[in-house]
Amino acid sequence: MMNLNRLSYFAAVVDTGSFTRAAERLGITKAVVSQQVAQLEQDLQTSLLVRTTRRVQPTEAGRMLHARCVLILREAEQAVDELALTVAEPTGVLRVTAPNDYGVAAIVPVVTAFAVRYPGCRVELTLGDTTQDLADGRIDLAIRVGWLPDSSLLARRIGTFRQVLVAGQDLFDRVAEVRRPDDLAALPFIANLALRDPLAWTFVRGDSERQTVRLRASIAIDTTPGVLAAVLGGGGISVLPDYLVAGDLAAGWLHHVLPEWQLPSGGIFTVAPSARFRPRKVTAFVDMLLAAVRSTAREDGS
């Protein structure tokens, strides 16, 4: 009978592209991983991996087996998760993805607190501005910020954020002369390429005034923290989320440009794959995240 543990070792090697990183993920030695994968190849009488000096890649047979392994291992995890629903403490591996900026500012503290409270559950947090596909079942929960398209995924709005037009200290004198959104064309603008349309902005003042401006980028950067760094460095003005700039505004490093004009607010969402049940590890994490978001909102007076 085949040792099914070898499938998890093999899948980890393919996922990480390395025996060393696979061993680190699994919490065992590289020698054990290498030995078990070699035994799996012997059991199947076929080569599953091509080993180079830089990376380990699957053969065609390896790719076919890996696709099946992902499904098999996920089904096994779900079976354990279903059983875990009958116990009080979350267990297993919780895989979460979040945008880089909001992840560092708000999700990492919750992950840290969650790991301390539930030592039987290990958290793998992936940060990045690329939206990951949840359909393959590798991610338990995604945190998304902004505006969600319609989909079959289960989304829950847990908070909101404001967009703020800001300038660094080097531009304070120039932005003091700005009176209306139309005046912004005279200032250098830093575009955030992570946004769908980073140059068009609609400002609203009161109930009747509305202006849409299209700005020309002097700098374009594909991550939100990168845009913030460029603004602080004097490269230009830009629109950034309030949770990212609140500290710098309070310290005087940034200036809120046109504060009487409002930009559209966005949402903060938890997004999960459609499933017949929600594992205890997911519900417990969402509960902690929601409590943290509400606490921050109360502190901000919103």
C-alpha positions in Angstrom: 0.0 0.0 0.0 1.3 3.5 -0.9 2.3 5.8 1.9 0.0 8.8 1.3 2.4 11.1 3.3 4.7 10.9 0.4 2.1 12.8 -1.7 2.2 15.7 0.7 6.1 15.7 0.5 6.0 15.7 -3.3 3.3 18.4 -3.4 5.4 20.6 -1.1 8.4 20.3 -3.3 6.5 21.2 -6.4 4.8 24.2 -4.7 8.0 25.6 -3.4 10.4 24.5 -6.2 12.9 23.3 -3.7 13.6 20.4 -1.4 15.0 22.8 1.2 11.9 25.1 1.2 9.6 22.1 1.2 11.3 20.7 4.3 11.0 24.1 6.0 7.3 24.2 5.2 6.7 20.7 6.5 9.0 21.1 9.6 11.2 18.1 8.7 14.7 17.6 7.4 15.6 17.9 3.7 16.9 14.4 3.8 13.6 13.0 4.8 11.8 14.9 2.0 14.3 13.8 -0.6 14.2 10.1 0.5 10.4 10.0 0.6 10.0 11.6 -2.9 12.6 9.2 -4.3 10.6 6.3 -2.8 7.4 7.7 -4.3 9.1 7.7 -7.7 10.3 4.1 -7.1 6.7 3.1 -6.1 5.3 4.6 -9.3 8.2 3.5 -11.5 8.4 7.0 -13.1 10.4 10.2 -12.8 8.3 13.0 -11.2 10.9 15.7 -10.8 13.7 17.3 -12.8 16.4 18.6 -10.5 18.5 21.6 -11.7 21.1 23.7 -9.8 18.5 26.4 -9.2 15.1 24.8 -9.0 13.2 21.6 -8.9 10.5 21.3 -11.6 7.9 18.5 -12.2 8.0 16.3 -15.3 4.9 15.9 -17.3 3.9 12.9 -15.1 4.8 15.0 -12.1 2.5 17.8 -13.2 -0.4 15.3 -13.6 0.2 13.8 -10.2 0.6 17.2 -8.5 -2.8 18.3 -9.9 -4.4 15.2 -8.3 -2.4 15.6 -5.1 -3.8 19.1 -4.5 -7.3 17.8 -4.7 -6.6 14.8 -2.5 -4.7 16.7 0.2 -7.4 19.4 0.2 -10.1 16.8 0.7 -8.1 15.4 3.5 -7.8 18.8 5.1 -11.5 19.5 4.8 -12.2 16.1 6.4 -10.0 17.1 9.3 -11.7 20.6 9.4 -15.1 19.0 9.5 -14.0 17.0 12.5 -12.4 20.1 14.0 -15.9 21.8 14.1 -16.7 19.5 17.0 -13.9 20.8 19.1 -13.5 24.3 20.6 -10.0 25.1 19.4 -9.1 25.7 15.7 -6.5 23.4 14.4 -4.7 22.8 11.1 -3.2 25.3 8.6 -5.0 28.5 7.9 -4.0 30.1 4.6 -4.8 33.8 4.2 -4.0 36.2 1.5 -4.2 40.0 1.7 -3.0 43.2 -0.1 0.5 44.2 0.9 -0.3 47.5 2.4 -3.4 46.6 4.3 -1.9 43.2 5.2 1.1 44.8 6.9 -1.0 47.5 8.6 -4.0 45.4 9.8 -3.7 41.7 9.0 -0.3 40.9 10.4 -1.3 42.0 14.0 -4.4 39.8 13.8 -2.4 36.8 12.5 0.1 37.3 15.4 -2.7 37.4 18.0 -4.5 34.5 16.4 -1.3 32.3 16.5 -0.8 33.1 20.2 -4.4 32.4 21.1 -4.7 29.2 19.0 -1.3 27.4 19.1 -2.7 24.3 17.5 -3.4 26.3 14.3 -0.6 27.5 12.0 -1.1 30.5 9.8 0.4 31.0 6.3 -0.1 34.6 5.2 0.6 35.7 1.6 0.9 39.4 1.0 0.7 40.9 -2.5 -1.3 43.2 -4.7 -2.1 40.5 -7.2 -5.5 39.0 -6.7 -5.2 35.2 -6.1 -7.6 32.7 -7.5 -9.5 31.0 -4.7 -11.1 28.4 -7.0 -8.2 25.9 -6.6 -8.9 25.6 -2.9 -5.4 26.5 -1.7 -6.5 29.6 0.1 -8.9 29.5 3.0 -9.6 33.3 3.2 -8.8 36.4 1.2 -8.9 39.9 2.5 -9.7 42.3 -0.3 -9.7 46.1 -0.3 -11.6 48.3 -2.7 -14.6 47.4 -4.8 -15.5 43.8 -5.5 -16.8 42.4 -8.8 -19.7 40.1 -8.7 -18.6 36.4 -8.3 -19.7 33.1 -6.8 -17.3 33.6 -3.9 -18.6 34.3 -0.4 -17.8 37.9 0.5 -18.5 39.8 3.7 -17.9 43.5 4.1 -16.2 44.1 7.5 -15.1 47.7 7.2 -14.5 50.8 5.0 -11.7 53.1 4.2 -11.4 56.7 2.8 -9.2 57.7 -0.1 -7.0 60.7 0.7 -5.1 63.0 -1.6 -1.8 63.7 0.0 1.5 65.5 -0.6 4.9 65.3 1.0 6.7 68.2 2.8 8.6 69.3 -0.3 5.3 70.2 -2.0 3.5 71.9 1.0 4.0 75.4 -0.5 2.7 74.4 -3.9 -0.4 72.5 -2.7 -1.3 75.5 -0.5 -2.3 77.3 -3.7 -4.6 74.5 -4.8 -8.3 75.5 -4.4 -10.2 73.1 -6.7 -9.5 69.6 -8.3 -8.9 71.4 -11.6 -5.8 73.0 -10.1 -4.2 69.6 -9.6 -3.0 69.4 -13.2 -0.2 71.8 -12.3 1.3 69.4 -9.8 3.4 66.2 -10.4 1.2 63.1 -9.8 2.3 59.6 -8.7 0.1 56.9 -10.3 -0.6 53.6 -8.5 -0.5 50.9 -11.2 -2.2 48.5 -8.8 -5.4 50.4 -9.5 -7.7 49.8 -12.5 -7.6 53.4 -13.6 -5.0 55.3 -11.5 -5.3 58.7 -13.3 -9.0 59.5 -13.2 -10.4 60.8 -10.0 -13.9 62.1 -9.0 -14.1 64.6 -6.2 -17.3 65.6 -4.5 -18.0 68.6 -2.2 -21.3 68.9 -0.4 -24.4 67.7 -2.1 -24.0 69.4 -5.4 -20.4 69.9 -6.5 -18.7 67.2 -8.4 -15.5 67.3 -10.5 -13.8 64.5 -12.4 -10.2 65.1 -13.3 -7.7 63.1 -15.3 -4.1 63.6 -14.2 -0.8 63.0 -15.9 1.6 60.8 -14.1 5.2 61.9 -13.6 5.9 58.6 -11.8 4.1 55.3 -11.9 4.6 52.6 -9.3 2.9 49.2 -9.1 2.6 48.9 -5.3 0.8 51.1 -2.8 3.6 51.3 -0.2 5.9 52.2 -3.1 3.6 55.1 -4.0 3.6 56.3 -0.3 7.4 56.2 -0.3 7.6 58.3 -3.4 5.1 60.9 -2.0 7.1 61.1 1.2 10.2 61.6 -0.9 8.7 64.6 -2.7 8.0 62.9 -6.0 4.5 64.3 -6.3 1.0 64.0 -4.9 -1.1 60.9 -4.9 -4.3 59.3 -3.6 -3.7 56.8 -0.8 -6.0 54.9 1.7 -6.4 56.5 5.1 -5.2 53.5 7.0 -1.8 53.8 5.3 -1.3 57.6 5.7 -3.0 58.3 9.1 0.3 58.2 11.0 2.3 60.4 8.6 -0.6 62.9 8.5 -0.7 63.1 12.3 3.1 63.5 12.4 3.1 66.3 9.8 5.1 64.3 7.2 2.1 64.4 4.8 -0.4 67.1 4.0 -4.1 66.4 3.2 -4.8 68.2 -0.1 -8.3 69.5 -0.7 -9.7 68.1 2.5 -13.1 69.6 1.8 -13.4 67.6 -1.4 -14.2 63.9 -0.9 -13.1 60.9 -2.9 -15.2 57.7 -3.1 -14.8 55.4 0.0 -13.9 51.8 -0.5 -14.8 48.5 1.3 -12.7 46.0 3.3 -13.9 42.5 2.6 -13.3 38.9 3.7 -13.7 36.6 0.7 -13.9 32.8 0.9 -14.5 30.0 -1.6 -18.0 28.6 -1.7 -18.2 25.6 0.6 -20.8 23.6 2.4 -19.3 24.5 5.7 -16.9 27.1 7.1 -14.0 25.6 9.1 -13.6 26.6 12.7 -10.1 28.1 11.9 -11.7 30.5 9.4 -14.6 31.6 11.5 -12.3 32.2 14.5 -9.9 34.3 12.5 -12.7 36.3 10.9 -14.2 37.0 14.4 -10.8 38.3 15.6 -10.3 40.4 12.5 -13.8 41.9 12.7 -13.1 42.8 16.4 -9.9 44.5 15.4 -11.5 46.5 12.6 -14.3 47.7 14.8 -11.8 48.7 17.6 -9.8 50.7 15.1 -13.0 52.4 13.8 -14.0 53.4 17.3 -10.5 54.8 18.0 -10.8 56.9 14.8 -14.2 58.1 15.7 -15.8 56.6 12.6 
